Each structure stands twice: as structure tokens, then as C-alpha cells.
Amino acid sequence: MTTVHITEKCPLCEGMEFKDYLAGKAPDGIYDTPFTLARCKLCDFIFLREVPASQGLYDKTYYRSTCPILKSLFDLALFVFIADRVKLISQFKEKPGKILDVGCGDGAFLARMGKTGWQVYGIDTSKSALAYA
């Protein structure tokens, strides 16, 4: 499993008092640690308390498979994953707006959201994912 760093201070104002805002486990099972969004009591900034270590998480072949069967299975799983995310978001926001995908990978989710009228933005640390996108 991949490790995480626990944020002790607000990344915006360096306040040290915060309240849990939302918590959940990563859907892909890469992390054992539940993730928590916290709201800083000093400046109201909402941030991720458990910051994943990105080193070694994705290698150069993560987004490209040389085996056609594996690529087909990956594409199907990705399609289902994206459809699930779109459905989840539509439960909370009926009309398209702006969306930021932190850890956007190859941009497949953002491409899907963009086709339905969303203004999409994404960031990622994986050079191979960004090159693929």
C-alpha cells in the first residue's frame, strides 16, 4: 500500500485548528488510510489532511498496455469508473459548472465532463500521464 503524509497545519494560513469536513476511503484501494477533508477554523480553507506520496505510484506503462486484452479490460473498467463518478456528481450538482480534478491522470474523466458542458481543469504529477493526455 502507498503511504500518506498527515498535514498538521493549514496549507493556506498555517492555522493548527481544523474541523473534519468530509471523509472517505479511496475507491481504487491503493490506500488503506481514509482521507479527510478538513476546514481550517482560522481561514475556512478546506484541504486534504492525508497527502498521498506520489513517488513510485505510476510507472511509464501505467497508461499504456502492450497487451490488447489488458487494454480492453482497462478501458472498460475506466468507462464504468467514469460513469459512476459522473452519476455521483450529478446527485449534488444538476447544472454543469467548473470542475477541478486533482490527480487527473490522462484526463479521461475531464474529457467526459467537458462533453457535457463542464469547464474542466486538471493537475497531475505523473509525467507519463500528462504526456499521454
C-alpha atoms as one frame of an Amber mdcrd trajectory, in Angstrom:
protein
   0.000   0.000   0.000   1.073   3.570  -0.620   1.992   5.904   2.217   0.481
   9.258   3.135   1.697  12.354   4.962  -0.652  13.831   7.597  -0.999  17.609
   7.246  -0.559  19.279  10.642  -1.077  22.909   9.544  -3.456  24.640   7.177
  -1.606  24.988   3.852  -3.046  28.494   3.414  -2.679  30.275   6.773  -0.732
  27.669   8.807  -3.520  27.503  11.386  -3.404  24.380  13.525  -7.068  24.021
  14.432  -9.459  22.439  11.965 -12.699  20.531  11.868 -13.400  17.457   9.738
 -15.485  18.436   6.734 -15.825  15.174   4.802 -14.139  11.759   4.976 -13.964
   8.631   2.867 -11.772   5.834   1.531 -10.091   5.884  -1.859 -12.295   3.901
  -4.296  -9.365   2.274  -6.077  -7.996   0.514  -2.970  -4.469   1.881  -3.377
  -4.562   3.447   0.101  -5.532   1.849   3.424  -5.884   5.273   5.035  -9.256
   7.020   4.937  -8.965  10.518   3.505 -10.306  13.566   5.333 -11.163  16.994
   4.037 -10.699  19.448   6.896 -11.869  23.055   7.274  -9.424  25.444   8.933
 -11.067  27.231  11.876  -8.965  30.331  11.232  -9.432  30.961   7.480 -12.172
  28.453   6.421  -9.904  26.889   3.776 -10.821  23.255   3.032  -7.876  20.929
   2.404  -6.889  17.264   2.323  -5.313  16.136   5.623  -3.774  12.918   4.293
  -1.498  13.766   1.365  -0.510  10.726  -0.731   3.135  10.110  -1.591   3.234
  10.129  -5.376   6.713   8.687  -5.896   6.583   5.246  -7.449   2.798   5.233
  -7.745   2.752   5.336 -11.546   5.397   3.932 -13.831   5.839   4.658 -17.539
   3.498   1.824 -18.573   0.619   2.722 -16.233  -1.450   4.339 -19.008  -0.292
   2.119 -21.861  -0.543  -1.627 -22.067   1.069  -3.633 -24.837  -1.447  -6.460
 -24.383  -4.700  -5.808 -26.316  -6.810  -7.847 -23.871  -5.488  -5.954 -20.838
  -6.016  -2.633 -22.609  -9.624  -3.586 -23.400 -10.273  -4.580 -19.791  -8.655
  -1.381 -18.521 -10.730   0.731 -20.931 -13.943  -0.992 -19.799 -13.097  -0.524
 -16.119 -12.259   3.131 -16.767 -15.559   3.652 -18.593 -17.513   2.215 -15.637
 -15.453   4.241 -13.144 -16.058   7.493 -15.039 -19.778   6.793 -15.454 -20.022
   6.181 -11.705 -18.248   9.477 -10.944 -20.486  11.418 -13.356 -23.570   9.924
 -11.688 -22.265  10.781  -8.217 -21.512  14.389  -9.160 -24.922  14.831 -10.793
 -26.547  13.925  -7.461 -25.015  17.047  -5.923 -24.910  19.439  -8.877 -27.574
  19.374 -11.573 -26.147  22.030 -13.909 -22.630  21.992 -15.324 -20.146  24.355
 -13.721 -16.411  24.296 -13.146 -14.611  21.168 -12.019 -11.022  20.610 -10.865
  -9.679  17.058 -10.933  -6.611  16.778  -8.706  -4.757  13.715  -9.923  -6.460
  13.821 -13.316  -4.192  11.187 -14.843  -4.651  11.056 -18.584  -7.666  13.401
 -18.494 -10.308  10.823 -19.485 -12.718  11.881 -16.732 -12.284  15.563 -17.583
 -12.820  14.848 -21.278 -16.147  13.176 -20.424 -17.206  16.067 -18.177 -16.198
  18.597 -20.840 -18.503  16.908 -23.368 -21.464  17.571 -21.059 -20.756  21.287
 -20.706 -18.456  21.468 -17.697 -15.466  23.832 -17.650 -12.716  21.371 -16.810
  -9.350  21.808 -15.132  -6.889  19.153 -14.043  -3.479  18.684 -12.486  -1.296
  15.630 -12.054   2.264  14.807 -11.021   2.715  11.830 -13.348   4.830  12.843
 -16.335   3.740   9.743 -18.284   0.058  10.536 -17.663   0.488  14.137 -18.762
   2.388  13.075 -21.870  -0.379  10.597 -22.712  -3.060  13.255 -22.190
